[in-house]
Amino acid sequence: MLILAFGFLALSAVLDYRLRAAGVPMRGPFRRIGVAAGFVAALGPVVVMARIGLAEGAAAYLVGIVFSFAIGFVHSSLWPLISLAAGVFGFGLLAGSLVAVMA
C-alpha cells in the first residue's frame, strides 16, 4: 500500500508539471496538491529505504516511474482531473498505510 501511495503521488506531480508547462491555469488546492505530491513522492521513498528497506523504496520509485510513463497514453483534457484524483488518492493511501504501521 505504501508503494502504491508513492506511485500515485508521483503521477499527480508529473501531471501538475505537465499542466504547468502547457500553461493550464489551476488555482487553489489543485496546485497545492500537485506540489505537495511532488515533494512527498521525491523524498518519501528515500525515507522508506532508510527505515523499512531498500527494495521497498526502490519499488516505490519504480511504480512512480511506470505510472508517470503511462500518463502519456491518456488524453490531455483529462490531466487536471487525474492529477487531483491521483494526489488525493495517494495521500489517502499514505495516511492509511502510516496508520496501519503505527497500529
C-alpha positions in Angstrom: 0.0 0.0 0.0 2.9 2.3 0.8 4.5 1.7 -2.6 1.2 2.4 -4.4 0.8 5.6 -2.4 4.1 7.0 -3.7 3.2 5.9 -7.2 0.0 7.9 -7.2 1.8 10.9 -5.7 4.4 10.7 -8.5 1.6 10.6 -11.0 0.0 13.7 -9.5 3.3 15.6 -9.5 4.1 14.7 -13.1 0.7 15.8 -14.3 0.9 19.0 -12.3 4.3 19.7 -14.1 2.8 18.9 -17.5 -0.2 21.2 -16.8 2.1 24.0 -15.8 4.3 23.5 -18.9 1.2 23.6 -21.0 0.0 26.8 -19.3 -3.2 25.4 -18.0 -4.5 27.7 -15.2 -5.1 25.9 -12.0 -5.9 27.7 -8.7 -6.3 26.9 -5.1 -6.0 23.4 -3.7 -5.4 21.8 -7.2 -2.0 23.4 -7.5 -1.0 22.8 -3.9 -1.8 19.1 -4.1 0.4 18.6 -7.1 3.3 20.5 -5.5 3.0 18.7 -2.2 2.7 15.3 -4.0 5.9 16.1 -5.8 7.9 16.7 -2.6 6.5 13.6 -0.9 7.0 11.4 -4.0 10.6 12.5 -4.3 11.6 12.3 -0.7 9.2 9.7 0.7 10.8 6.6 -0.9 14.2 7.7 0.5 12.7 7.6 4.0 11.2 4.2 3.2 14.7 3.0 2.1 16.2 4.2 5.3 13.5 3.0 7.7 11.9 -0.1 6.1 14.1 -1.5 3.3 15.9 -0.7 0.1 13.7 -2.9 -2.0 10.5 -1.2 -0.9 11.9 2.3 -1.6 13.2 1.2 -5.0 9.8 -0.3 -5.8 8.1 2.9 -4.8 10.3 4.9 -7.3 9.7 2.2 -10.0 5.9 2.3 -9.6 6.1 6.1 -9.8 8.1 5.9 -13.0 5.6 3.4 -14.5 2.6 5.5 -13.6 4.2 8.6 -14.9 5.1 6.9 -18.2 1.6 5.5 -18.6 0.1 9.0 -18.4 1.5 9.6 -21.9 -1.3 7.4 -23.2 -4.1 9.5 -21.7 -5.7 12.4 -23.5 -4.5 15.8 -22.2 -8.0 17.0 -21.4 -8.2 14.5 -18.6 -5.0 15.6 -16.9 -6.4 18.1 -14.4 -8.9 15.7 -13.1 -6.5 12.8 -12.9 -3.8 14.9 -11.2 -6.2 15.9 -8.5 -7.6 12.4 -8.1 -4.2 10.8 -8.0 -2.9 13.3 -5.4 -5.9 12.8 -3.1 -5.8 9.0 -3.5 -2.0 8.9 -3.0 -2.2 11.0 0.2 -5.1 8.8 1.4 -3.1 5.6 0.8 -0.1 7.1 2.5 -2.1 8.1 5.6 -3.8 4.7 5.7 -0.5 2.9 5.4 1.1 5.0 8.1 -1.9 4.4 10.5 -1.6 0.6 9.7 2.2 0.7 10.5 1.7 2.6 13.8 -1.1 0.3 15.0 
